[in-house]
Amino acid sequence: MEYLKTVLRVLNHPTDEYEELKYKKKWPLTPSLVILFFWFVGTIFEQQLYDFKFNYNNKLEFNVLYVFAITVVLFLIWTAINWAVTTLLDGNGRLREIFVACSYALVPYVFVIFLGVLLSQVLIIEEGIFLTILKTVGILYSGFMLVSALRVIHDYGIAKTIISVFLTVFGIVFVLFLLVLFFGLIQQVILFFQTIYVELMLRR
């Protein structure tokens, strides 16, 4: 219950509450893990349970591993890259603080995902704009909370905070690019050995 109260206080007064958490050095992992779980589940619901009028996903091509990658794994990469970037920029935030603070920032977005799924069942197609507005508000408020979190835990000004966000995004793109190259190389190596194996079997 205390965790829920903390999250609600962060929602109402992001900057003040983040400063309070940093002062008290209280960064519990439990609520963060719960938030990530709900983000993961909410994204599954969004892809599978959105009413067909507003759902442009192919339900037959649903891949739970892909959803896990674009939610939990992406968040972990964000945390690691932001820690690395802000370490170079003299940031004061520790890895645990970044993980917890940024997870709290996800709450508005996660909430509107579930709310959007429910509303999609009752709205008509002409009212779909309300779902777009709802999701936009959730993204913007989560973005505001994220900037507030990073500014407080790293003890930055607003300009340096924005710079760190852009560098973190660039770092994520670079890491994903390397991962694509790596898995592409692995695939080529596997294909090479498979070809050799087939050639050897045919010559017997």
Disulfide bonds with the S-S distance in Angstrom:
none
